[in-house]
Amino acid sequence: MTEKAWKRAERNVARALGGEQLGAKVRGVAVIDVTSGRFVVEVAHRQEPIAYIDHELGQAERAAMLMDGNKIPIAVIHYANTHTSSALVVIRFGRFLKFLEDSSADALHSYVHRGEVTG
């Protein structure tokens, strides 16, 4: 029996983060896919990319290439009639892993806990 692609994706994410793949359900209740250190991860496996997210992230990536080379491209997806602090931040997984690798635990903590975004 061949392994499902979504299951393989979950396992690969767990391995890359040094975490644990929890599986789809615990005692019949849907739970998160992966846990690792301070992260709880929902892995979404899709056949097709989400075009507008790829477009926005692509814009950030092209701009980052034109900058000094030390910029991390992200896309912030803000939905109408919602607070800015609830917007989604999108970054390529490989770049996220590199960011984690390059950042000490204290640096990561300061990025995450700078305070609420206003707006």
N, C-alpha and C positions, 0 to 999 in steps of 0.2 A: 504494500500500500504506500503510495507516495505521500509525502508530507505536504500539508496545505501551505501555500505561500504566506498567508497571514501568520501562521504559527512560526514559520522560519524567520519572518521579519521580527516578530516579538523576541525570539531567541537571540537574534543578532543584535538587537537594541540592548537587551539585557546584558549580553556579553560585553558590548562596547562600553557600557556604563559600569561594568563590574557589579551588576545587580542580579536580580532573581526574576525569572519568568513565573508569574503566579498562575497563569492559565485563565480561562474564560470564566469559570465559576468556582466558588467555594461554598459548599453545602447548598448548592442550588441557587445561590445569589450571585449575580454578575458583579465582578470586582475589577479592579484595575489590572492592566496587563503585566506591568513590570514595576518593581520597586528597587531603588538603589540609593543608598545614603540618604541624602535630603530630597531625592526626587521620587515622585509617583508618576508613572508614565502610562498614558493611553496611546497605544500604537494603532494608527489608522492605515490600513493597507488598501490601496485603491488601484484599479486598473488604469485609470486615466488621471492625469494631474488636474488640479483645480486651476483653471486658466488664469483667473484674475490674481490669484496668489502668486503663481509663477511669474506673471507679468510684473507685479509690484516688486517682488524680490529680485527679479532680473534687472529692473531699473536701479535698485540699490547696489547690486553687484557691479553693474557697468560704471556707476558713479564711483564706487570704491576703487575700481581699477584706475580711474583718472586721478585719484587722490594720492596721498603720500605712501600708500601701501600698508599702512597700519590701521586702517579703518575696517571694522567688522560690519558687513552689510546685513541689515535686517529689514523686514517689512513690518509695519505696524498696521494692522487691519482694524479699523474703527467702524463700528456699525452706527447708523443714524439713530438718534434719540437715546444713546447710551453714554455713560460717563467714560471719559478718556481712560480712566484707570482699569476699565474692563475690556479694553482693546486687546487683541491678540498680537503677540510678537512672534514672527516667523524667521527662522534662521536655518540654513542647511545643517543637517545633523553632523556632517563632517567638520564644519566650521565650529559648531557648538562644542564638539569633543575637543577640538584644538584649543578653543577658548578655555575650557575647563582645565586642560593640560597646562596651559600657559599661566593660568591664574592660581594664586595660592588660595587656600580656603578663606583667608581673611579678605582678600581682594574680591572674591566672589560674593562673600557675605555683604561687603559694603555696596556692591552693585545692586544686589537684590533688595537691600534695606535702606535705600537712600530716602525713602519717604513716599508718600502718595503723590501721584501725578495729578496735577490740577487741570481743570478744563472741561 
